[in-house]
Amino acid sequence: MLRPGSTIGILGGGQLGRMIAMAAAQLGYRCIAYSPEKDPVAGEVCADMFTNDWHDAKAMAAFAQKCDVITWEFENVPVEPIVPLGKRLAMDPRALETAQDRVLEKRFVEGLGGRPAPWRAVDDRADLTEAVERIGTPGILKTRRDGYDGKGQWRIASARDAEGFSRTGTPLVYEGMVRFEAEFSVILVRGRDGAVRFWDSPHNVHENGILATSTLPAPAIVAGQVEPARALARQVADALGYVGVLTLEFFATRNGPVFNEMAPRVHNSGHWTIEGAATSQFENHVRAICGLPLGDTRTVGSAVTMENVIGKAAATAHKALSDPDAHVHLYGKASAREGRKMGHVTRIRHD
């Protein structure tokens, strides 16, 4: 159990790191962060900020020396430079390796009995032609690594689209389209002792590949598929020896839940837990990595809606405060470019 006053290191400097640091401060911990970004928003609430390249071994070692435990706040942290962090790293780097590669991720989940959309690895044009012939259209072509919020993805509506696809030299994966009734996420926290707790699963709606809203209670079809989805999520966490908050996204279909992707971190669809749960995903992540008892994850309102604040909408986000049920969170980002997550608004109804 990490004593109060200890230092938590955060790999990454975005809004998730910022909110982890805020939750850690409440529990009496000090946070420092490491990120190559200039002026990362996590730096506003962390006691120290290392703005060095991921592969700067000397800087990484200096950062680690200041930390009692280390976590990450997004899944694209390079694995190789953090392996030397050893036991200071709360989570096993295997979780990053798995989540960073869509082919490895799908094979891993299938090995546990999970069901992703039909898929094929695509390394060249011949692979794409074969994938489309086997799986059919429409489908989604995605980069095998990187890409989020709709980036690095192309819709293939017909075999002609596949023939005309010009991007080559990048490992890809082709996925068949899933006919679904709703999208939902399973968010869990796993402690150092293997204890697991789940938050209620929200109904997620995406617009242009970006999460727009997460709402509770979820539709009946989601509620009916949460248990098998949770069982798979628990298997994933146990197989990875994971510590902290882990998220799996699913499609609710007429034939049961279909796995979409995993995120070994706190997650956008769990932001509602700050006000809407007895213990937020951020506080429970800190509790888990520090060896503290996990907090209660029950929902405290009768209905919850979390809405992302995207781009220029941040300029008028404070108008939501006229609603007594609203809670506004802005992340301190300087530029409000199109498609950028600038904050979120959570509304909690108590009936």
C-alpha positions in Angstrom: 0.0 0.0 0.0 1.5 3.3 -1.1 1.7 5.8 1.7 0.3 9.3 1.4 2.8 11.8 0.0 4.3 9.2 -2.5 4.7 10.1 -6.1 2.7 8.6 -9.0 4.3 8.8 -12.4 2.0 9.2 -15.4 3.1 8.3 -18.9 1.3 10.7 -21.2 0.2 14.3 -20.7 -3.4 14.4 -22.0 -6.8 15.0 -20.3 -6.9 11.5 -18.9 -3.6 12.0 -17.1 -4.9 15.4 -15.9 -8.0 13.7 -14.3 -5.9 10.9 -12.8 -3.7 13.5 -11.2 -6.6 15.4 -9.8 -8.0 12.2 -8.2 -4.6 11.3 -6.9 -4.2 14.7 -5.2 -7.5 14.1 -3.3 -6.0 10.9 -1.9 -2.8 12.7 -0.8 -0.5 11.6 -3.7 1.8 13.7 -5.8 1.9 13.2 -9.6 4.5 13.9 -12.2 4.1 13.2 -15.9 6.2 12.3 -18.9 5.2 13.3 -22.4 7.0 14.5 -25.6 4.1 17.0 -26.2 4.7 20.7 -25.7 2.5 22.3 -23.0 0.5 19.1 -22.2 -2.7 19.7 -20.2 -1.7 17.3 -17.5 1.2 19.6 -16.7 -1.2 22.1 -15.2 -2.0 19.8 -12.3 1.2 17.7 -12.0 4.0 18.7 -9.7 6.6 18.1 -12.4 6.6 17.5 -16.1 9.2 15.7 -18.3 8.8 16.8 -21.9 11.3 14.4 -23.5 11.2 11.9 -26.3 9.8 8.5 -25.4 13.1 6.9 -26.4 15.3 9.2 -24.4 16.6 6.5 -22.0 18.4 9.0 -19.7 15.3 11.2 -19.2 13.1 8.1 -18.7 15.4 6.8 -16.0 15.5 10.2 -14.3 11.7 10.3 -14.4 11.4 6.8 -12.9 13.8 7.6 -10.1 11.3 10.2 -8.9 8.3 7.8 -8.9 7.1 5.3 -6.4 4.6 3.8 -8.9 4.1 4.5 -12.6 0.9 4.2 -14.8 0.0 5.3 -18.3 -2.9 7.4 -19.5 -3.2 6.3 -23.2 -2.5 3.2 -25.0 0.0 4.5 -27.6 2.9 4.8 -25.2 5.8 2.9 -26.9 6.5 -0.4 -25.1 10.2 -0.8 -25.6 11.3 2.3 -23.6 9.1 1.6 -20.6 10.1 -2.1 -20.1 13.2 -1.0 -18.1 10.9 0.7 -15.6 10.4 -2.8 -14.0 8.4 -3.2 -10.9 7.7 0.6 -10.6 5.3 0.1 -13.5 1.9 -0.8 -12.0 0.5 -2.5 -15.2 2.1 -5.2 -17.3 3.3 -3.8 -20.7 1.6 -6.8 -22.3 -1.6 -4.9 -22.1 -0.1 -2.1 -24.2 1.4 -4.6 -26.7 -2.0 -6.2 -27.1 -4.1 -3.1 -27.4 -1.6 -1.4 -29.8 -1.9 -4.0 -32.5 -5.4 -4.8 -33.8 -4.4 -8.2 -35.1 -2.8 -9.2 -31.8 -5.9 -7.8 -29.9 -8.4 -9.8 -32.0 -6.4 -13.0 -31.7 -6.0 -12.6 -28.0 -9.7 -12.0 -27.4 -10.7 -14.9 -29.7 -8.3 -17.1 -27.7 -10.4 -16.3 -24.6 -13.7 -17.2 -26.3 -14.6 -13.6 -27.3 -16.2 -12.8 -30.7 -15.0 -9.8 -32.7 -16.3 -8.8 -36.1 -15.1 -11.0 -39.0 -11.6 -9.8 -39.9 -8.5 -10.4 -42.0 -5.0 -8.9 -41.7 -4.1 -6.9 -44.8 -0.5 -6.3 -45.8 -0.9 -5.7 -49.5 -3.5 -5.3 -52.3 -3.8 -9.0 -52.8 -4.6 -9.5 -49.1 -7.3 -6.8 -49.4 -8.9 -8.4 -52.4 -9.0 -11.8 -50.6 -10.4 -10.2 -47.4 -13.2 -8.5 -49.3 -14.0 -11.7 -51.2 -14.1 -13.8 -47.9 -15.9 -11.3 -45.7 -17.8 -9.2 -48.1 -18.8 -5.6 -48.1 -19.5 -3.2 -46.6 -16.5 -3.2 -44.3 -14.0 -1.0 -42.5 -10.3 -0.9 -43.3 -8.2 0.2 -40.4 -4.5 0.7 -39.7 -3.2 -2.2 -37.7 -1.5 0.2 -35.2 -2.4 3.7 -34.0 -5.5 5.5 -35.0 -8.4 6.6 -32.7 -11.6 8.7 -32.8 -12.1 7.6 -36.4 -8.6 8.3 -37.6 -6.8 5.7 -39.8 -10.1 4.2 -40.9 -11.7 3.9 -44.4 -15.1 2.6 -45.3 -15.1 0.0 -48.1 -18.6 -0.1 -49.5 -17.9 -2.3 -52.5 -15.3 -4.4 -54.2 -14.7 -1.4 -56.5 -13.7 0.7 -53.4 -11.1 -2.0 -52.5 -9.7 -2.0 -56.0 -9.3 1.8 -55.9 -7.7 1.9 -52.5 -4.3 3.5 -53.0 -2.7 3.4 -49.6 0.0 0.7 -49.5 3.0 -0.1 -47.3 1.0 0.2 -44.0 -0.1 -2.9 -42.2 -3.9 -2.9 -42.1 -6.9 -5.0 -40.9 -10.2 -5.4 -42.7 -13.3 -5.8 -40.6 -16.8 -6.8 -41.8 -19.5 -4.3 -40.8 -21.5 -5.4 -37.7 -25.3 -4.9 -37.7 -25.9 -3.7 -34.2 -28.7 -2.3 -32.1 -26.4 -0.3 -29.8 -22.8 0.2 -28.7 -21.8 -0.1 -25.1 -18.7 -0.4 -22.9 -17.7 -2.5 -20.0 -15.4 -0.6 -17.6 -13.8 -2.5 -14.7 -11.1 -1.9 -12.1 -8.8 -4.7 -11.0 -6.8 -4.4 -7.8 -3.3 -5.7 -7.1 -5.0 -8.6 -5.2 -7.1 -9.6 -8.3 -10.3 -8.2 -7.0 -12.5 -6.8 -9.8 -15.4 -4.3 -9.7 -17.6 -3.1 -12.6 -19.4 0.1 -13.3 -22.8 0.1 -15.0 -22.4 -0.1 -18.8 -23.4 3.1 -20.6 -25.0 3.2 -24.0 -22.4 5.0 -26.3 -23.3 7.0 -29.4 -20.5 8.0 -31.8 -20.6 10.8 -34.4 -17.9 10.9 -37.1 -16.0 8.2 -35.3 -15.9 10.2 -32.0 -17.8 9.4 -28.9 -20.6 11.9 -28.6 -22.6 10.7 -25.6 -22.7 8.0 -23.0 -26.0 7.4 -21.2 -27.5 5.4 -18.3 -29.6 3.5 -18.0 -28.8 1.7 -21.2 -31.4 0.2 -23.5 -32.8 -3.3 -22.7 -30.7 -5.0 -25.4 -27.5 -3.7 -23.7 -28.7 -4.7 -20.2 -29.3 -8.2 -21.5 -25.8 -8.5 -22.9 -23.7 -7.0 -20.1 -23.1 -10.2 -18.2 -21.3 -12.1 -21.0 -19.4 -9.0 -21.9 -18.3 -8.6 -18.3 -17.2 -12.2 -18.2 -14.9 -11.6 -21.2 -13.6 -8.4 -19.7 -12.7 -10.2 -16.5 -10.9 -12.9 -18.5 -8.9 -10.2 -20.3 -7.9 -8.5 -17.1 -7.0 -11.8 -15.4 -5.0 -13.1 -18.4 -3.0 -9.9 -18.5 -2.5 -9.7 -14.7 -3.9 -6.2 -15.2 -4.0 -3.6 -12.4 -6.2 -0.5 -12.7 -9.1 0.5 -15.0 -9.6 -1.5 -18.2 -12.3 -0.8 -20.8 -13.7 -3.1 -23.5 -16.1 -1.8 -26.1 -18.9 -3.9 -27.6 -21.7 -3.9 -30.2 -25.0 -5.2 -28.9 -26.4 -7.4 -31.7 -29.4 -9.8 -32.0 -26.9 -12.6 -31.6 -25.2 -11.3 -28.5 -22.2 -9.0 -27.8 -19.5 -8.5 -30.4 -16.2 -7.3 -29.2 -14.9 -4.1 -30.8 -11.7 -3.0 -29.1 -10.0 -2.7 -25.7 -8.4 0.2 -23.9 -6.1 -0.6 -21.0 -6.7 2.8 -19.3 -9.4 5.0 -17.9 -11.9 5.7 -20.8 -14.0 8.5 -22.2 -17.2 6.5 -21.8 -16.4 6.4 -18.1 -16.2 10.1 -17.5 -19.7 10.1 -16.1 -18.4 8.3 -13.0 -16.8 11.5 -11.6 -20.2 12.7 -10.4 -22.4 9.7 -11.3 -20.8 6.9 -9.4 -19.9 6.4 -5.7 -16.2 6.2 -6.8 -15.0 7.5 -10.1 -12.9 5.6 -12.6 -10.0 7.9 -11.9 -10.1 7.5 -8.1 -10.4 3.7 -8.4 -7.5 3.6 -10.9 -5.4 5.4 -8.3 -6.6 3.1 -5.6 -5.7 0.1 -7.6 -2.2 1.0 -8.6 -1.4 2.2 -5.1 -2.7 -1.0 -3.5 -5.6 0.7 -1.7 -9.0 -1.0 -1.2 -11.2 -0.5 -4.3 -14.2 1.9 -4.0 -17.9 1.3 -4.5 -18.8 1.5 -8.2 -22.6 1.8 -7.9 -24.4 4.5 -9.9 -25.7 7.3 -7.7 -28.3 8.9 -9.9 -31.5 7.6 -11.6 -30.2 8.7 -15.0 -26.9 10.0 -16.3 -25.8 11.6 -19.5 -22.2 12.5 -20.5 -21.8 14.6 -23.5 -18.4 15.4 -25.0 -17.5 19.0 -25.8 -15.9 18.9 -29.2 -13.9 21.7 -30.9 -15.4 25.2 -30.8 -18.2 24.1 -28.6 -15.9 24.6 -25.7 -16.4 28.4 -26.0 -20.0 28.1 -24.9 -19.7 25.0 -22.6 -20.4 27.1 -19.5 -23.9 27.8 -20.7 -24.7 24.2 -19.5 -24.3 25.5 -15.9 -27.7 27.0 -16.1 -28.9 23.4 -15.7 -28.7 22.5 -11.9 -28.0 18.9 -12.9 -25.0 19.7 -15.1 -21.3 19.4 -14.3 -18.9 21.0 -16.7 -15.3 19.8 -17.2 -13.0 21.6 -19.5 -9.5 20.2 -20.1 -7.5 23.4 -20.6 -6.6 22.8 -24.2 -5.5 26.0 -26.0 -6.6 25.2 -29.6 -10.2 24.1 -30.3 -9.6 22.4 -33.7 -12.3 20.4 -35.3 -12.8 17.0 -33.8 -10.7 17.7 -30.7 -12.1 16.7 -27.3 -12.1 19.9 -25.3 -14.1 18.7 -22.3 -17.3 17.1 -21.3 -20.6 17.8 -19.6 -22.3 15.3 -17.3 -25.9 15.6 -16.2 -27.1 13.6 -13.2 -30.8 13.2 -12.6 -32.1 12.2 -9.1 -35.8 11.1 -9.2 
